[in-house]
C-alpha cells in the first residue's frame, strides 16, 4: 500500500489546494523544504500527496542523516518524487536486498514513526515500512481523520 507520494509543480500551493478539494481533505505546509505543501486525503491510511517546486531534487545524505533537498540540475537522476510503501518484509530482509544491490538503505525516524529510506540505484527513494512501521504510521496519521480537520480547515 502506498501511504503518500510526492510530485513536482510550478504553483505548489495551487496544486495542493486542488488536490485537497478533490480529496475533501486538509492542506498543510511541508516544513523541511520551502514552498512545499501536503494534501492529506484524511483516510484511515494517512494517504497524502506532497507537492514540491518543479526541479526539486532529493538526495541521500552523505552520512547517517535523512534525505536532503536542493534545487535541481537538468541532467540529474535525483528527483523529489518518492512514495511511502508498506511491504511485508522484515527490516533485515529490506537491508539485505539493498546491500545485495549496492543501494543505500537506512532506518530513520519520521516524526512518530520510522521508515527505511531505500534508494533505488542510489538516486530515487522509497520510504519502505515493515508491518510494525506501517501500523505506527497509521496510528500517527489518525489525527487527520478528525471531522473538524477534514471539513474546510486549511493548515499552513
N, CA, C and O atoms as a GROMACS GRO file, in nm:
protein
  624
    1UNK      N    1   0.084  -0.117   0.000
    1UNK     CA    2   0.000   0.000   0.000
    1UNK      C    3   0.089   0.124   0.000
    1UNK      O    4   0.188   0.130   0.072
    2UNK      N    5   0.053   0.220  -0.080
    2UNK     CA    6   0.125   0.347  -0.082
    2UNK      C    7   0.054   0.444   0.012
    2UNK      O    8  -0.067   0.465   0.000
    3UNK      N    9   0.128   0.504   0.105
    3UNK     CA   10   0.070   0.597   0.202
    3UNK      C   11   0.079   0.742   0.154
    3UNK      O   12  -0.014   0.820   0.174
    4UNK      N   13   0.190   0.778   0.093
    4UNK     CA   14   0.199   0.911   0.034
    4UNK      C   15   0.298   0.908  -0.082
    4UNK      O   16   0.382   0.819  -0.092
    5UNK      N   17   0.286   1.007  -0.167
    5UNK     CA   18   0.382   1.024  -0.275
    5UNK      C   19   0.404   1.172  -0.294
    5UNK      O   20   0.330   1.254  -0.242
    6UNK      N   21   0.508   1.205  -0.370
    6UNK     CA   22   0.536   1.346  -0.394
    6UNK      C   23   0.539   1.372  -0.543
    6UNK      O   24   0.573   1.284  -0.623
    7UNK      N   25   0.502   1.494  -0.578
    7UNK     CA   26   0.501   1.534  -0.719
    7UNK      C   27   0.557   1.676  -0.730
    7UNK      O   28   0.549   1.753  -0.635
    8UNK      N   29   0.614   1.709  -0.846
    8UNK     CA   30   0.659   1.846  -0.869
    8UNK      C   31   0.546   1.930  -0.928
    8UNK      O   32   0.454   1.877  -0.991
    9UNK      N   33   0.553   2.062  -0.907
    9UNK     CA   34   0.455   2.154  -0.965
    9UNK      C   35   0.515   2.293  -0.977
    9UNK      O   36   0.604   2.330  -0.900
   10UNK      N   37   0.466   2.371  -1.073
   10UNK     CA   38   0.510   2.510  -1.087
   10UNK      C   39   0.448   2.596  -0.978
   10UNK      O   40   0.516   2.680  -0.918
   11UNK      N   41   0.319   2.577  -0.950
   11UNK     CA   42   0.248   2.652  -0.848
   11UNK      C   43   0.208   2.554  -0.738
   11UNK      O   44   0.097   2.500  -0.739
   12UNK      N   45   0.298   2.531  -0.646
   12UNK     CA   46   0.281   2.423  -0.548
   12UNK      C   47   0.156   2.439  -0.462
   12UNK      O   48   0.083   2.342  -0.440
   13UNK      N   49   0.133   2.558  -0.413
   13UNK     CA   50   0.017   2.577  -0.326
   13UNK      C   51  -0.113   2.553  -0.401
   13UNK      O   52  -0.203   2.486  -0.350
   14UNK      N   53  -0.123   2.606  -0.522
   14UNK     CA   54  -0.246   2.588  -0.600
   14UNK      C   55  -0.271   2.440  -0.629
   14UNK      O   56  -0.383   2.391  -0.613
   15UNK      N   57  -0.169   2.369  -0.672
   15UNK     CA   58  -0.184   2.226  -0.700
   15UNK      C   59  -0.229   2.152  -0.574
   15UNK      O   60  -0.319   2.069  -0.581
   16UNK      N   61  -0.167   2.181  -0.461
   16UNK     CA   62  -0.205   2.115  -0.336
   16UNK      C   63  -0.349   2.148  -0.297
   16UNK      O   64  -0.421   2.062  -0.249
   17UNK      N   65  -0.390   2.273  -0.318
   17UNK     CA   66  -0.528   2.311  -0.287
   17UNK      C   67  -0.629   2.237  -0.375
   17UNK      O   68  -0.735   2.197  -0.327
   18UNK      N   69  -0.596   2.219  -0.502
   18UNK     CA   70  -0.685   2.145  -0.592
   18UNK      C   71  -0.694   1.999  -0.547
   18UNK      O   72  -0.803   1.940  -0.548
   19UNK      N   73  -0.582   1.940  -0.508
   19UNK     CA   74  -0.583   1.802  -0.459
   19UNK      C   75  -0.668   1.789  -0.333
   19UNK      O   76  -0.744   1.694  -0.318
   20UNK      N   77  -0.654   1.886  -0.241
   20UNK     CA   78  -0.735   1.885  -0.119
   20UNK      C   79  -0.883   1.894  -0.155
   20UNK      O   80  -0.967   1.827  -0.093
   21UNK      N   81  -0.914   1.974  -0.253
   21UNK     CA   82  -1.054   1.984  -0.298
   21UNK      C   83  -1.103   1.850  -0.353
   21UNK      O   84  -1.215   1.808  -0.324
   22UNK      N   85  -1.021   1.785  -0.430
   22UNK     CA   86  -1.057   1.653  -0.482
   22UNK      C   87  -1.076   1.551  -0.370
   22UNK      O   88  -1.170   1.471  -0.375
   23UNK      N   89  -0.989   1.554  -0.271
   23UNK     CA   90  -0.994   1.459  -0.160
   23UNK      C   91  -1.102   1.490  -0.058
   23UNK      O   92  -1.150   1.401   0.012
   24UNK      N   93  -1.140   1.618  -0.049
   24UNK     CA   94  -1.219   1.660   0.066
   24UNK      C   95  -1.133   1.655   0.191
   24UNK      O   96  -1.181   1.624   0.300
   25UNK      N   97  -1.004   1.686   0.173
   25UNK     CA   98  -0.906   1.667   0.279
   25UNK      C   99  -0.858   1.794   0.344
   25UNK      O  100  -0.933   1.889   0.363
   26UNK      N  101  -0.729   1.793   0.379
   26UNK     CA  102  -0.667   1.900   0.457
   26UNK      C  103  -0.534   1.938   0.393
   26UNK      O  104  -0.461   1.853   0.344
   27UNK      N  105  -0.503   2.066   0.396
   27UNK     CA  106  -0.376   2.117   0.344
   27UNK      C  107  -0.286   2.157   0.460
   27UNK      O  108  -0.330   2.224   0.554
   28UNK      N  109  -0.159   2.117   0.452
   28UNK     CA  110  -0.058   2.166   0.546
   28UNK      C  111   0.066   2.205   0.468
   28UNK      O  112   0.087   2.158   0.356
   29UNK      N  113   0.148   2.289   0.528
   29UNK     CA  114   0.277   2.317   0.467
   29UNK      C  115   0.369   2.198   0.493
   29UNK      O  116   0.341   2.116   0.581
   30UNK      N  117   0.477   2.190   0.417
   30UNK     CA  118   0.577   2.085   0.435
   30UNK      C  119   0.702   2.154   0.487
   30UNK      O  120   0.775   2.217   0.411
   31UNK      N  121   0.727   2.141   0.618
   31UNK     CA  122   0.833   2.214   0.685
   31UNK      C  123   0.974   2.196   0.635
   31UNK      O  124   1.048   2.295   0.627
   32UNK      N  125   1.017   2.074   0.598
   32UNK     CA  126   1.158   2.056   0.563
   32UNK      C  127   1.205   2.126   0.436
   32UNK      O  128   1.325   2.143   0.417
   33UNK      N  129   1.112   2.168   0.346
   33UNK     CA  130   1.157   2.231   0.222
   33UNK      C  131   1.064   2.345   0.184
   33UNK      O  132   0.942   2.335   0.197
   34UNK      N  133   1.123   2.454   0.139
   34UNK     CA  134   1.049   2.577   0.108
   34UNK      C  135   0.943   2.558   0.000
   34UNK      O  136   0.957   2.473  -0.088
   35UNK      N  137   0.837   2.637   0.008
   35UNK     CA  138   0.731   2.641  -0.093
   35UNK      C  139   0.672   2.504  -0.125
   35UNK      O  140   0.633   2.479  -0.239
   36UNK      N  141   0.663   2.417  -0.027
   36UNK     CA  142   0.609   2.283  -0.045
   36UNK      C  143   0.488   2.263   0.046
   36UNK      O  144   0.480   2.321   0.154
   37UNK      N  145   0.396   2.180   0.000
   37UNK     CA  146   0.270   2.158   0.072
   37UNK      C  147   0.233   2.011   0.067
   37UNK      O  148   0.281   1.936  -0.017
   38UNK      N  149   0.145   1.972   0.161
   38UNK     CA  150   0.094   1.835   0.165
   38UNK      C  151  -0.058   1.840   0.155
   38UNK      O  152  -0.124   1.913   0.229
   39UNK      N  153  -0.112   1.761   0.064
   39UNK     CA  154  -0.257   1.743   0.051
   39UNK      C  155  -0.291   1.610   0.118
   39UNK      O  156  -0.255   1.504   0.068
   40UNK      N  157  -0.362   1.617   0.232
   40UNK     CA  158  -0.399   1.498   0.309
   40UNK      C  159  -0.536   1.450   0.264
   40UNK      O  160  -0.630   1.529   0.256
   41UNK      N  161  -0.548   1.321   0.234
   41UNK     CA  162  -0.678   1.265   0.194
   41UNK      C  163  -0.771   1.249   0.314
   41UNK      O  164  -0.893   1.253   0.297
   42UNK      N  165  -0.716   1.232   0.433
   42UNK     CA  166  -0.799   1.216   0.551
   42UNK      C  167  -0.857   1.077   0.566
   42UNK      O  168  -0.959   1.060   0.634
   43UNK      N  169  -0.795   0.978   0.505
   43UNK     CA  170  -0.847   0.841   0.514
   43UNK      C  171  -0.778   0.765   0.627
   43UNK      O  172  -0.692   0.819   0.697
   44UNK      N  173  -0.816   0.641   0.644
   44UNK     CA  174  -0.763   0.558   0.752
   44UNK      C  175  -0.617   0.522   0.733
   44UNK      O  176  -0.554   0.472   0.826
   45UNK      N  177  -0.562   0.544   0.615
   45UNK     CA  178  -0.424   0.505   0.585
   45UNK      C  179  -0.326   0.622   0.591
   45UNK      O  180  -0.206   0.603   0.573
   46UNK      N  181  -0.376   0.744   0.614
   46UNK     CA  182  -0.287   0.860   0.616
   46UNK      C  183  -0.240   0.899   0.477
   46UNK      O  184  -0.133   0.957   0.462
   47UNK      N  185  -0.319   0.868   0.375
   47UNK     CA  186  -0.282   0.894   0.236
   47UNK      C  187  -0.263   1.044   0.212
   47UNK      O  188  -0.344   1.125   0.255
   48UNK      N  189  -0.156   1.078   0.142
   48UNK     CA  190  -0.126   1.218   0.114
   48UNK      C  191  -0.042   1.231  -0.012
   48UNK      O  192   0.024   1.136  -0.055
   49UNK      N  193  -0.046   1.350  -0.070
   49UNK     CA  194   0.042   1.385  -0.182
   49UNK      C  195   0.119   1.510  -0.141
   49UNK      O  196   0.059   1.613  -0.109
   50UNK      N  197   0.252   1.500  -0.143
   50UNK     CA  198   0.339   1.613  -0.116
   50UNK      C  199   0.367   1.682  -0.250
   50UNK      O  200   0.390   1.615  -0.350
   51UNK      N  201   0.366   1.814  -0.251
   51UNK     CA  202   0.388   1.889  -0.375
   51UNK      C  203   0.509   1.979  -0.356
   51UNK      O  204   0.509   2.070  -0.273
   52UNK      N  205   0.613   1.953  -0.436
   52UNK     CA  206   0.739   2.028  -0.430
   52UNK      C  207   0.753   2.119  -0.551
   52UNK      O  208   0.692   2.093  -0.655
   53UNK      N  209   0.833   2.226  -0.540
   53UNK     CA  210   0.860   2.309  -0.656
   53UNK      C  211   0.925   2.227  -0.770
   53UNK      O  212   1.011   2.142  -0.745
   54UNK      N  213   0.883   2.254  -0.890
   54UNK     CA  214   0.940   2.189  -1.007
   54UNK      C  215   1.092   2.201  -1.006
   54UNK      O  216   1.144   2.310  -0.982
   55UNK      N  217   1.161   2.093  -1.030
   55UNK     CA  218   1.306   2.093  -1.029
   55UNK      C  219   1.368   2.053  -0.896
   55UNK      O  220   1.490   2.042  -0.886
   56UNK      N  221   1.286   2.031  -0.794
   56UNK     CA  222   1.339   1.989  -0.664
   56UNK      C  223   1.401   1.851  -0.676
   56UNK      O  224   1.346   1.761  -0.739
   57UNK      N  225   1.516   1.836  -0.614
   57UNK     CA  226   1.583   1.706  -0.608
   57UNK      C  227   1.591   1.659  -0.464
   57UNK      O  228   1.603   1.740  -0.372
   58UNK      N  229   1.584   1.529  -0.446
   58UNK     CA  230   1.604   1.466  -0.316
   58UNK      C  231   1.727   1.378  -0.331
   58UNK      O  232   1.735   1.295  -0.422
   59UNK      N  233   1.823   1.395  -0.240
   59UNK     CA  234   1.948   1.320  -0.247
   59UNK      C  235   1.973   1.246  -0.117
   59UNK      O  236   1.929   1.291  -0.011
   60UNK      N  237   2.042   1.132  -0.124
   60UNK     CA  238   2.077   1.064   0.001
   60UNK      C  239   2.181   1.148   0.077
   60UNK      O  240   2.265   1.214   0.016
   61UNK      N  241   2.173   1.144   0.209
   61UNK     CA  242   2.269   1.214   0.292
   61UNK      C  243   2.406   1.146   0.278
   61UNK      O  244   2.411   1.026   0.250
   62UNK      N  245   2.514   1.219   0.297
   62UNK     CA  246   2.648   1.162   0.289
   62UNK      C  247   2.682   1.080   0.414
   62UNK      O  248   2.773   0.996   0.411
   63UNK      N  249   2.609   1.103   0.521
   63UNK     CA  250   2.634   1.030   0.646
   63UNK      C  251   2.513   0.947   0.684
   63UNK      O  252   2.460   0.871   0.603
   64UNK      N  253   2.470   0.962   0.808
   64UNK     CA  254   2.358   0.883   0.860
   64UNK      C  255   2.229   0.963   0.870
   64UNK      O  256   2.133   0.917   0.932
   65UNK      N  257   2.225   1.082   0.812
   65UNK     CA  258   2.106   1.166   0.819
   65UNK      C  259   2.002   1.130   0.715
   65UNK      O  260   2.023   1.042   0.631
   66UNK      N  261   1.889   1.200   0.722
   66UNK     CA  262   1.781   1.173   0.627
   66UNK      C  263   1.807   1.246   0.495
   66UNK      O  264   1.906   1.317   0.481
   67UNK      N  265   1.718   1.227   0.401
   67UNK     CA  266   1.731   1.286   0.267
   67UNK      C  267   1.751   1.437   0.274
   67UNK      O  268   1.701   1.504   0.364
   68UNK      N  269   1.826   1.488   0.176
   68UNK     CA  270   1.850   1.632   0.163
   68UNK      C  271   1.771   1.682   0.043
   68UNK      O  272   1.743   1.605  -0.048
   69UNK      N  273   1.735   1.811   0.042
   69UNK     CA  274   1.663   1.873  -0.069
   69UNK      C  275   1.750   1.982  -0.130
   69UNK      O  276   1.830   2.045  -0.061
   70UNK      N  277   1.734   2.003  -0.263
   70UNK     CA  278   1.800   2.115  -0.330
   70UNK      C  279   1.730   2.142  -0.462
   70UNK      O  280   1.657   2.058  -0.515
   71UNK      N  281   1.752   2.263  -0.514
   71UNK     CA  282   1.703   2.296  -0.648
   71UNK      C  283   1.787   2.218  -0.747
   71UNK      O  284   1.910   2.216  -0.738
   72UNK      N  285   1.722   2.154  -0.842
   72UNK     CA  286   1.788   2.056  -0.928
   72UNK      C  287   1.863   2.108  -1.047
   72UNK      O  288   1.844   2.222  -1.092
   73UNK      N  289   1.948   2.023  -1.097
   73UNK     CA  290   2.020   2.044  -1.222
   73UNK      C  291   1.947   1.961  -1.329
   73UNK      O  292   1.903   1.850  -1.298
   74UNK      N  293   1.932   2.008  -1.450
   74UNK     CA  294   1.853   1.937  -1.551
   74UNK      C  295   1.894   1.792  -1.576
   74UNK      O  296   1.807   1.709  -1.603
   75UNK      N  297   2.022   1.759  -1.570
   75UNK     CA  298   2.067   1.624  -1.606
   75UNK      C  299   2.071   1.526  -1.489
   75UNK      O  300   2.105   1.409  -1.509
   76UNK      N  301   2.037   1.570  -1.370
   76UNK     CA  302   2.049   1.484  -1.252
   76UNK      C  303   1.945   1.372  -1.251
   76UNK      O  304   1.830   1.392  -1.292
   77UNK      N  305   1.984   1.253  -1.205
   77UNK     CA  306   1.887   1.143  -1.193
   77UNK      C  307   1.803   1.151  -1.066
   77UNK      O  308   1.707   1.075  -1.052
   78UNK      N  309   1.836   1.240  -0.974
   78UNK     CA  310   1.763   1.250  -0.847
   78UNK      C  311   1.635   1.331  -0.865
   78UNK      O  312   1.634   1.432  -0.936
   79UNK      N  313   1.530   1.285  -0.803
   79UNK     CA  314   1.402   1.355  -0.806
   79UNK      C  315   1.344   1.360  -0.666
   79UNK      O  316   1.380   1.280  -0.580
   80UNK      N  317   1.255   1.454  -0.643
   80UNK     CA  318   1.187   1.461  -0.514
   80UNK      C  319   1.070   1.363  -0.509
   80UNK      O  320   1.017   1.336  -0.401
   81UNK      N  321   1.031   1.309  -0.622
   81UNK     CA  322   0.921   1.213  -0.625
   81UNK      C  323   0.960   1.086  -0.552
   81UNK      O  324   1.061   1.023  -0.583
   82UNK      N  325   0.877   1.049  -0.454
   82UNK     CA  326   0.900   0.927  -0.378
   82UNK      C  327   0.768   0.879  -0.322
   82UNK      O  328   0.668   0.951  -0.329
   83UNK      N  329   0.766   0.760  -0.268
   83UNK     CA  330   0.644   0.706  -0.208
   83UNK      C  331   0.678   0.632  -0.080
   83UNK      O  332   0.784   0.569  -0.069
   84UNK      N  333   0.588   0.641   0.019
   84UNK     CA  334   0.599   0.559   0.140
   84UNK      C  335   0.516   0.434   0.111
   84UNK      O  336   0.397   0.442   0.083
   85UNK      N  337   0.581   0.321   0.119
   85UNK     CA  338   0.518   0.196   0.077
   85UNK      C  339   0.530   0.091   0.186
   85UNK      O  340   0.639   0.064   0.236
   86UNK      N  341   0.417   0.032   0.224
   86UNK     CA  342   0.419  -0.078   0.319
   86UNK      C  343   0.459  -0.205   0.245
   86UNK      O  344   0.411  -0.234   0.136
   87UNK      N  345   0.548  -0.280   0.306
   87UNK     CA  346   0.591  -0.407   0.247
   87UNK      C  347   0.586  -0.516   0.354
   87UNK      O  348   0.606  -0.490   0.472
   88UNK      N  349   0.558  -0.636   0.311
   88UNK     CA  350   0.552  -0.748   0.404
   88UNK      C  351   0.690  -0.813   0.412
   88UNK      O  352   0.708  -0.931   0.379
   89UNK      N  353   0.788  -0.736   0.456
   89UNK     CA  354   0.926  -0.779   0.471
   89UNK      C  355   0.979  -0.728   0.604
   89UNK      O  356   0.930  -0.627   0.657
   90UNK      N  357   1.076  -0.795   0.657
   90UNK     CA  358   1.139  -0.751   0.781
   90UNK      C  359   1.245  -0.645   0.750
   90UNK      O  360   1.286  -0.628   0.636
   91UNK      N  361   1.288  -0.575   0.855
   91UNK     CA  362   1.398  -0.480   0.839
   91UNK      C  363   1.520  -0.551   0.779
   91UNK      O  364   1.583  -0.500   0.686
   92UNK      N  365   1.553  -0.668   0.834
   92UNK     CA  366   1.671  -0.742   0.788
   92UNK      C  367   1.660  -0.777   0.640
   92UNK      O  368   1.759  -0.767   0.567
   93UNK      N  369   1.542  -0.819   0.595
   93UNK     CA  370   1.525  -0.854   0.453
   93UNK      C  371   1.543  -0.734   0.362
   93UNK      O  372   1.606  -0.743   0.257
   94UNK      N  373   1.487  -0.620   0.404
   94UNK     CA  374   1.499  -0.497   0.324
   94UNK      C  375   1.644  -0.454   0.315
   94UNK      O  376   1.694  -0.422   0.207
   95UNK      N  377   1.711  -0.452   0.429
   95UNK     CA  378   1.852  -0.409   0.431
   95UNK      C  379   1.941  -0.505   0.354
   95UNK      O  380   2.036  -0.462   0.288
   96UNK      N  381   1.911  -0.634   0.360
   96UNK     CA  382   1.991  -0.733   0.286
   96UNK      C  383   1.973  -0.714   0.135
   96UNK      O  384   2.069  -0.726   0.059
   97UNK      N  385   1.852  -0.686   0.092
   97UNK     CA  386   1.828  -0.664  -0.051
   97UNK      C  387   1.905  -0.541  -0.100
   97UNK      O  388   1.967  -0.545  -0.206
   98UNK      N  389   1.900  -0.434  -0.023
   98UNK     CA  390   1.974  -0.314  -0.061
   98UNK      C  391   2.124  -0.341  -0.066
   98UNK      O  392   2.193  -0.297  -0.158
   99UNK      N  393   2.174  -0.413   0.033
   99UNK     CA  394   2.316  -0.447   0.037
   99UNK      C  395   2.356  -0.528  -0.087
   99UNK      O  396   2.459  -0.503  -0.149
  100UNK      N  397   2.271  -0.624  -0.123
  100UNK     CA  398   2.298  -0.707  -0.240
  100UNK      C  399   2.308  -0.623  -0.368
  100UNK      O  400   2.392  -0.649  -0.454
  101UNK      N  401   2.222  -0.522  -0.378
  101UNK     CA  402   2.219  -0.438  -0.497
  101UNK      C  403   2.322  -0.325  -0.494
  101UNK      O  404   2.345  -0.258  -0.595
  102UNK      N  405   2.385  -0.305  -0.378
  102UNK     CA  406   2.477  -0.193  -0.365
  102UNK      C  407   2.405  -0.060  -0.350
  102UNK      O  408   2.460   0.045  -0.384
  103UNK      N  409   2.281  -0.064  -0.300
  103UNK     CA  410   2.200   0.056  -0.283
  103UNK      C  411   2.195   0.096  -0.136
  103UNK      O  412   2.198   0.011  -0.048
  104UNK      N  413   2.187   0.225  -0.112
  104UNK     CA  414   2.176   0.278   0.024
  104UNK      C  415   2.039   0.240   0.082
  104UNK      O  416   1.937   0.250   0.014
  105UNK      N  417   2.038   0.199   0.207
  105UNK     CA  418   1.915   0.176   0.284
  105UNK      C  419   1.948   0.202   0.430
  105UNK      O  420   2.047   0.151   0.483
  106UNK      N  421   1.864   0.283   0.494
  106UNK     CA  422   1.889   0.319   0.633
  106UNK      C  423   1.756   0.346   0.702
  106UNK      O  424   1.669   0.414   0.647
  107UNK      N  425   1.741   0.292   0.823
  107UNK     CA  426   1.620   0.319   0.901
  107UNK      C  427   1.635   0.453   0.971
  107UNK      O  428   1.737   0.481   1.035
  108UNK      N  429   1.531   0.535   0.958
  108UNK     CA  430   1.534   0.669   1.017
  108UNK      C  431   1.396   0.705   1.074
  108UNK      O  432   1.295   0.654   1.026
  109UNK      N  433   1.392   0.791   1.174
  109UNK     CA  434   1.262   0.836   1.226
  109UNK      C  435   1.200   0.939   1.132
  109UNK      O  436   1.269   1.018   1.068
  110UNK      N  437   1.069   0.935   1.126
  110UNK     CA  438   0.990   1.037   1.055
  110UNK      C  439   0.882   1.082   1.153
  110UNK      O  440   0.766   1.041   1.144
  111UNK      N  441   0.921   1.167   1.244
  111UNK     CA  442   0.827   1.211   1.347
  111UNK      C  443   0.799   1.098   1.444
  111UNK      O  444   0.889   1.052   1.514
  112UNK      N  445   0.674   1.053   1.448
  112UNK     CA  446   0.634   0.949   1.543
  112UNK      C  447   0.655   0.807   1.491
  112UNK      O  448   0.631   0.712   1.565
  113UNK      N  449   0.697   0.792   1.368
  113UNK     CA  450   0.717   0.658   1.312
  113UNK      C  451   0.854   0.649   1.245
  113UNK      O  452   0.925   0.748   1.231
  114UNK      N  453   0.890   0.530   1.204
  114UNK     CA  454   1.017   0.506   1.135
  114UNK      C  455   0.989   0.455   0.995
  114UNK      O  456   0.885   0.396   0.968
  115UNK      N  457   1.084   0.478   0.906
  115UNK     CA  458   1.084   0.423   0.770
  115UNK      C  459   1.225   0.376   0.739
  115UNK      O  460   1.320   0.409   0.809
  116UNK      N  461   1.237   0.299   0.634
  116UNK     CA  462   1.368   0.265   0.580
  116UNK      C  463   1.381   0.338   0.447
  116UNK      O  464   1.311   0.307   0.350
  117UNK      N  465   1.472   0.438   0.444
  117UNK     CA  466   1.500   0.503   0.316
  117UNK      C  467   1.570   0.400   0.228
  117UNK      O  468   1.679   0.353   0.261
  118UNK      N  469   1.508   0.365   0.119
  118UNK     CA  470   1.557   0.263   0.027
  118UNK      C  471   1.580   0.332  -0.106
  118UNK      O  472   1.485   0.370  -0.175
  119UNK      N  473   1.708   0.349  -0.143
  119UNK     CA  474   1.746   0.432  -0.257
  119UNK      C  475   1.768   0.346  -0.381
  119UNK      O  476   1.874   0.285  -0.396
  120UNK      N  477   1.672   0.340  -0.469
  120UNK     CA  478   1.682   0.264  -0.594
  120UNK      C  479   1.791   0.327  -0.680
  120UNK      O  480   1.785   0.445  -0.712
  121UNK      N  481   1.889   0.248  -0.716
  121UNK     CA  482   2.006   0.295  -0.792
  121UNK      C  483   2.071   0.416  -0.726
  121UNK      O  484   2.137   0.496  -0.793
  122UNK      N  485   2.053   0.430  -0.596
  122UNK     CA  486   2.108   0.541  -0.518
  122UNK      C  487   2.067   0.678  -0.573
  122UNK      O  488   2.140   0.776  -0.559
  123UNK      N  489   1.948   0.683  -0.635
  123UNK     CA  490   1.900   0.808  -0.691
  123UNK      C  491   1.755   0.838  -0.656
  123UNK      O  492   1.720   0.954  -0.632
  124UNK      N  493   1.668   0.737  -0.651
  124UNK     CA  494   1.526   0.757  -0.625
  124UNK      C  495   1.490   0.684  -0.496
  124UNK      O  496   1.520   0.565  -0.481
  125UNK      N  497   1.426   0.754  -0.405
  125UNK     CA  498   1.398   0.698  -0.274
  125UNK      C  499   1.256   0.646  -0.261
  125UNK      O  500   1.160   0.710  -0.306
  126UNK      N  501   1.244   0.530  -0.198
  126UNK     CA  502   1.117   0.482  -0.144
  126UNK      C  503   1.132   0.477   0.007
  126UNK      O  504   1.237   0.436   0.057
  127UNK      N  505   1.030   0.520   0.079
  127UNK     CA  506   1.028   0.505   0.224
  127UNK      C  507   0.953   0.374   0.252
  127UNK      O  508   0.830   0.370   0.250
  128UNK      N  509   1.028   0.269   0.276
  128UNK     CA  510   0.967   0.139   0.298
  128UNK      C  511   0.928   0.123   0.444
  128UNK      O  512   1.001   0.165   0.534
  129UNK      N  513   0.812   0.061   0.466
  129UNK     CA  514   0.764   0.038   0.601
  129UNK      C  515   0.731  -0.109   0.621
  129UNK      O  516   0.652  -0.168   0.546
  130UNK      N  517   0.792  -0.168   0.723
  130UNK     CA  518   0.758  -0.304   0.765
  130UNK      C  519   0.616  -0.298   0.825
  130UNK      O  520   0.565  -0.188   0.847
  131UNK      N  521   0.553  -0.411   0.850
  131UNK     CA  522   0.418  -0.407   0.909
  131UNK      C  523   0.410  -0.326   1.039
  131UNK      O  524   0.312  -0.253   1.058
  132UNK      N  525   0.509  -0.338   1.127
  132UNK     CA  526   0.503  -0.260   1.252
  132UNK      C  527   0.523  -0.111   1.226
  132UNK      O  528   0.461  -0.028   1.293
  133UNK      N  529   0.608  -0.074   1.131
  133UNK     CA  530   0.626   0.066   1.096
  133UNK      C  531   0.498   0.124   1.037
  133UNK      O  532   0.459   0.236   1.069
  134UNK      N  533   0.432   0.046   0.950
  134UNK     CA  534   0.308   0.091   0.888
  134UNK      C  535   0.199   0.111   0.994
  134UNK      O  536   0.122   0.207   0.986
  135UNK      N  537   0.193   0.022   1.092
  135UNK     CA  538   0.094   0.037   1.200
  135UNK      C  539   0.119   0.166   1.278
  135UNK      O  540   0.023   0.236   1.312
  136UNK      N  541   0.245   0.197   1.308
  136UNK     CA  542   0.279   0.322   1.378
  136UNK      C  543   0.239   0.443   1.294
  136UNK      O  544   0.185   0.540   1.347
  137UNK      N  545   0.265   0.438   1.162
  137UNK     CA  546   0.231   0.546   1.071
  137UNK      C  547   0.080   0.570   1.072
  137UNK      O  548   0.035   0.684   1.087
  138UNK      N  549   0.002   0.464   1.057
  138UNK     CA  550  -0.144   0.478   1.052
  138UNK      C  551  -0.197   0.537   1.183
  138UNK      O  552  -0.287   0.621   1.181
  139UNK      N  553  -0.143   0.493   1.296
  139UNK     CA  554  -0.183   0.549   1.426
  139UNK      C  555  -0.152   0.699   1.432
  139UNK      O  556  -0.236   0.778   1.476
  140UNK      N  557  -0.034   0.738   1.388
  140UNK     CA  558   0.007   0.879   1.393
  140UNK      C  559  -0.078   0.966   1.301
  140UNK      O  560  -0.105   1.082   1.334
  141UNK      N  561  -0.119   0.914   1.188
  141UNK     CA  562  -0.195   0.993   1.091
  141UNK      C  563  -0.344   0.998   1.122
  141UNK      O  564  -0.419   1.067   1.052
  142UNK      N  565  -0.388   0.928   1.224
  142UNK     CA  566  -0.530   0.927   1.262
  142UNK      C  567  -0.581   1.068   1.294
  142UNK      O  568  -0.700   1.094   1.281
  143UNK      N  569  -0.491   1.157   1.334
  143UNK     CA  570  -0.532   1.295   1.365
  143UNK      C  571  -0.595   1.364   1.245
  143UNK      O  572  -0.678   1.454   1.262
  144UNK      N  573  -0.559   1.324   1.124
  144UNK     CA  574  -0.614   1.387   1.004
  144UNK      C  575  -0.748   1.329   0.964
  144UNK      O  576  -0.806   1.371   0.864
  145UNK      N  577  -0.800   1.232   1.040
  145UNK     CA  578  -0.932   1.176   1.015
  145UNK      C  579  -1.039   1.246   1.098
  145UNK      O  580  -1.158   1.220   1.080
  146UNK      N  581  -0.999   1.334   1.187
  146UNK     CA  582  -1.096   1.405   1.270
  146UNK      C  583  -1.186   1.490   1.182
  146UNK      O  584  -1.136   1.562   1.096
  147UNK      N  585  -1.315   1.484   1.200
  147UNK     CA  586  -1.408   1.561   1.116
  147UNK      C  587  -1.378   1.711   1.114
  147UNK      O  588  -1.390   1.774   1.009
  148UNK      N  589  -1.339   1.769   1.228
  148UNK     CA  590  -1.315   1.913   1.230
  148UNK      C  591  -1.191   1.952   1.151
  148UNK      O  592  -1.177   2.069   1.113
  149UNK      N  593  -1.101   1.858   1.124
  149UNK     CA  594  -0.982   1.886   1.045
  149UNK      C  595  -1.014   1.868   0.897
  149UNK      O  596  -0.969   1.946   0.814
  150UNK      N  597  -1.089   1.767   0.864
  150UNK     CA  598  -1.115   1.732   0.724
  150UNK      C  599  -1.206   1.835   0.656
  150UNK      O  600  -1.181   1.871   0.541
  151UNK      N  601  -1.307   1.883   0.723
  151UNK     CA  602  -1.408   1.966   0.657
  151UNK      C  603  -1.374   2.115   0.663
  151UNK      O  604  -1.406   2.183   0.760
  152UNK      N  605  -1.310   2.164   0.557
  152UNK     CA  606  -1.294   2.306   0.537
  152UNK      C  607  -1.188   2.377   0.616
  152UNK      O  608  -1.191   2.500   0.624
  153UNK      N  609  -1.093   2.307   0.675
  153UNK     CA  610  -0.990   2.375   0.753
  153UNK      C  611  -0.858   2.373   0.678
  153UNK      O  612  -0.814   2.266   0.635
  154UNK      N  613  -0.797   2.486   0.661
  154UNK     CA  614  -0.670   2.497   0.590
  154UNK      C  615  -0.559   2.517   0.691
  154UNK      O  616  -0.562   2.613   0.769
  155UNK      N  617  -0.462   2.428   0.691
  155UNK     CA  618  -0.346   2.441   0.779
  155UNK      C  619  -0.230   2.492   0.697
  155UNK      O  620  -0.202   2.438   0.590
  156UNK      N  621  -0.163   2.595   0.744
  156UNK     CA  622  -0.041   2.641   0.674
  156UNK      C  623   0.063   2.677   0.775
  156UNK      O  624   0.173   2.719   0.738
   0.00000   0.00000   0.00000
